Structures are given as C-alpha cells and as structure tokens.
Amino acid sequence: MCQQQLVQLQENLDLFNELDADIYAISTDTPDNSKRLKEAGAFTFTFLSDLDYIVLEHVKMKNDNMSYRGISILDRDGNYVYHQVNDLWGDQMEATKNIIYDQFDSLNE
C-alpha cells in the first residue's frame, strides 16, 4: 500500500461523511504488515489483507501478481459497480470524491 495515499484518505475522510458506505484499504500485504501500518499511521478505516487476490480480482484491481492502486466501489450486496486504476487518487482527493459520489448517485437512481 502506498502510505502517502492512505494518509491523504485519512486526512480527507470527512469528504465522505454523507455517504452510507464503508471505506477499506485493500492490499496483498500480510495481515501483520497491514496491522502495523494501520497502527503506525493511526488510520481509522479498515485494512483488508487479500493475499489470494480474491477481493482484488472481484473489484478488477488485480494486476498479475500485484494489485493496482485506485478506487473500487461495491454495492450493498457486494456486487462490483465501478473501479478506476489511478496511482494518484489520494493526491486528487476532490476528483476522487466526485467520482465516488457520482457512482453512488447512479446506484440510487
């Protein structure tokens, strides 16, 4: 996981307060590495370790034997809705927020 992107997300979590959604950081790091990173950064959102690429493949973020960086959205039932590969999503938080809100709006139509 790119710690800089995670810090950007943590600092901007308030942008997503209006969404009825859970936010996760998903990586292929071991559970112990994910836990250490979460604790070291005092992150308040959930970290998910996906060593077998099950979730990453489901959200179309698997890249051979690694994962893409970006955003993915699932609906309430866990169905894939949207993804965007973007190494800079955290540096572009306002644009990221707009994409996520647009996708949530389309779910509610």
KEKE-3310 file (N, C-alpha, C; in steps of 0.2 Angstrom, whole numbers, plus 5000, padded with zeros to 4 digits):
npx = (5004:5002:5008:5007:4996:4986:4987:4982:4969:4965:4966:4956:4944:4932:4926:4918:4908:4894:4891:4883:4892:4906:4923:4938:4955:4963:4975:4989:4997:5003:4992:4998:5008:4999:4991:5002:5005:4993:4991:5003:5000:4989:4977:4959:4950:4946:4958:4961:4968:4972:4978:4976:4971:4957:4947:4953:4953:4939:4935:4941:4955:4966:4983:4992:5003:5001:4993:4983:4984:4971:4953:4938:4921:4908:4892:4878:4876:4888:4891:4901:4903:4910:4927:4943:4958:4972:4986:4987:4976:4974:4981:4973:4961:4949:4944:4943:4933:4922:4920:4917:4905:4897:4896:4889:4877:4872:4869:4858:4848)
npy = (4994:5011:5022:5036:5039:5033:5041:5053:5050:5047:5060:5066:5060:5066:5071:5061:5059:5060:5049:5033:5022:5010:5011:5004:4999:4990:4977:4966:4964:4955:4951:4954:4964:4974:4977:4983:4994:5001:5004:5011:5023:5027:5026:5026:5019:5003:4990:4978:4962:4954:4941:4931:4937:4938:4947:4958:4954:4952:4966:4971:4975:4968:4965:4955:4948:4957:4971:4984:5002:5012:5016:5007:5002:4994:4988:4987:4973:4968:4967:4971:4987:4998:5003:5012:5013:5021:5029:5041:5044:5048:5060:5067:5071:5078:5076:5062:5061:5066:5057:5046:5050:5052:5039:5033:5041:5036:5023:5025:5028)
npz = (5000:4997:5007:5007:5000:5008:5019:5014:5012:5025:5030:5023:5026:5030:5019:5014:5023:5020:5013:5014:5017:5019:5021:5015:5015:5004:5001:4996:5006:5021:5034:5047:5043:5037:5049:5057:5049:5049:5062:5065:5057:5063:5057:5054:5046:5039:5036:5024:5021:5007:5002:4993:4982:4980:4983:4976:4963:4961:4961:4951:4951:4951:4946:4937:4948:4958:4965:4957:4961:4966:4965:4970:4969:4978:4978:4991:4992:4989:4975:4961:4956:4951:4946:4946:4940:4947:4951:4958:4966:4979:4979:4972:4978:4978:4965:4966:4976:4969:4959:4966:4973:4962:4957:4967:4967:4955:4958:4966:4958)
capx = (5000:5006:5006:5005:4989:4982:4987:4978:4962:4963:4965:4950:4938:4926:4923:4914:4903:4887:4889:4882:4897:4912:4929:4943:4961:4964:4981:4991:5001:5001:4988:5003:5010:4993:4990:5007:5004:4987:4993:5008:4998:4983:4971:4953:4947:4948:4963:4960:4973:4970:4984:4975:4968:4950:4943:4956:4950:4932:4934:4945:4961:4972:4987:4996:5004:5001:4987:4983:4981:4965:4947:4933:4915:4904:4885:4877:4876:4895:4892:4905:4900:4915:4934:4947:4966:4974:4991:4987:4969:4975:4983:4967:4955:4942:4941:4941:4927:4917:4919:4913:4898:4893:4894:4884:4871:4869:4866:4852:4843)
capy = (5000:5017:5026:5043:5039:5032:5047:5058:5047:5049:5067:5069:5056:5070:5072:5055:5058:5060:5043:5027:5017:5008:5013:4999:4999:4983:4976:4960:4964:4951:4954:4958:4971:4978:4979:4988:5000:5004:5006:5017:5029:5029:5026:5024:5015:4996:4987:4971:4959:4950:4938:4927:4941:4936:4953:4962:4951:4954:4973:4972:4978:4963:4966:4949:4946:4963:4975:4991:5007:5016:5015:5002:5003:4988:4990:4984:4966:4966:4967:4976:4993:5003:5004:5016:5012:5028:5029:5047:5045:5052:5067:5070:5069:5081:5072:5055:5062:5067:5051:5041:5052:5051:5032:5032:5043:5032:5017:5026:5031)
capz = (5000:4997:5013:5006:4998:5014:5023:5011:5013:5032:5031:5020:5027:5031:5012:5013:5028:5018:5010:5018:5015:5022:5017:5016:5011:5002:4999:4996:5012:5026:5040:5052:5040:5037:5056:5059:5045:5051:5069:5064:5054:5066:5052:5057:5042:5039:5032:5022:5018:5002:5000:4987:4977:4979:4983:4971:4957:4961:4960:4944:4953:4951:4940:4938:4954:4962:4964:4955:4965:4964:4969:4968:4973:4978:4981:4997:4991:4987:4968:4958:4952:4947:4948:4942:4942:4947:4957:4961:4968:4985:4978:4968:4983:4976:4960:4968:4979:4964:4955:4971:4974:4955:4956:4972:4964:4950:4962:4969:4953)
cpx = (5004:5004:5004:4998:4984:4982:4982:4971:4960:4962:4959:4944:4932:4923:4918:4909:4896:4886:4888:4886:4903:4918:4935:4949:4963:4971:4983:4996:4999:4996:4993:5005:5005:4991:4995:5006:4998:4988:4998:5005:4991:4977:4965:4949:4950:4953:4961:4966:4970:4975:4983:4971:4961:4946:4946:4953:4943:4931:4939:4951:4967:4976:4993:4997:5005:4994:4988:4982:4975:4959:4942:4927:4911:4897:4884:4877:4883:4896:4897:4901:4905:4922:4937:4954:4969:4979:4991:4980:4969:4977:4978:4961:4949:4940:4939:4934:4921:4915:4915:4906:4894:4891:4889:4877:4868:4867:4859:4846:4838)
cpy = (5006:5022:5033:5044:5038:5038:5053:5056:5049:5056:5070:5064:5060:5071:5066:5054:5057:5053:5037:5022:5016:5009:5008:5001:4992:4982:4968:4959:4958:4954:4957:4964:4976:4981:4984:4994:5004:5008:5012:5023:5031:5030:5023:5020:5008:4994:4980:4968:4954:4946:4933:4931:4940:4943:4958:4960:4953:4961:4975:4976:4974:4964:4960:4947:4952:4966:4982:4996:5010:5015:5010:5003:4996:4991:4986:4977:4963:4965:4972:4981:4997:5002:5009:5015:5019:5028:5036:5049:5049:5059:5071:5069:5072:5078:5065:5056:5062:5061:5046:5043:5051:5044:5030:5035:5039:5025:5018:5029:5025)
cpz = (5000:5003:5012:5004:5004:5019:5020:5012:5020:5033:5028:5021:5027:5024:5011:5018:5026:5015:5016:5016:5020:5018:5019:5012:5010:4999:4999:5002:5017:5031:5045:5049:5039:5044:5058:5055:5048:5058:5069:5062:5058:5062:5055:5052:5042:5034:5030:5019:5013:4998:4994:4982:4975:4978:4977:4964:4956:4959:4954:4946:4954:4945:4941:4945:4959:4961:4961:4961:4962:4968:4966:4972:4972:4980:4988:4998:4989:4980:4966:4955:4948:4950:4943:4945:4941:4953:4961:4965:4975:4984:4974:4972:4981:4970:4962:4972:4974:4960:4960:4972:4967:4955:4961:4970:4959:4953:4964:4964:4951)
residu = (MET:CYS:GLN:GLN:GLN:LEU:VAL:GLN:LEU:GLN:GLU:ASN:LEU:ASP:LEU:PHE:ASN:GLU:LEU:ASP:ALA:ASP:ILE:TYR:ALA:ILE:SER:THR:ASP:THR:PRO:ASP:ASN:SER:LYS:ARG:LEU:LYS:GLU:ALA:GLY:ALA:PHE:THR:PHE:THR:PHE:LEU:SER:ASP:LEU:ASP:TYR:ILE:VAL:LEU:GLU:HIS:VAL:LYS:MET:LYS:ASN:ASP:ASN:MET:SER:TYR:ARG:GLY:ILE:SER:ILE:LEU:ASP:ARG:ASP:GLY:ASN:TYR:VAL:TYR:HIS:GLN:VAL:ASN:ASP:LEU:TRP:GLY:ASP:GLN:MET:GLU:ALA:THR:LYS:ASN:ILE:ILE:TYR:ASP:GLN:PHE:ASP:SER:LEU:ASN:GLU)
# end
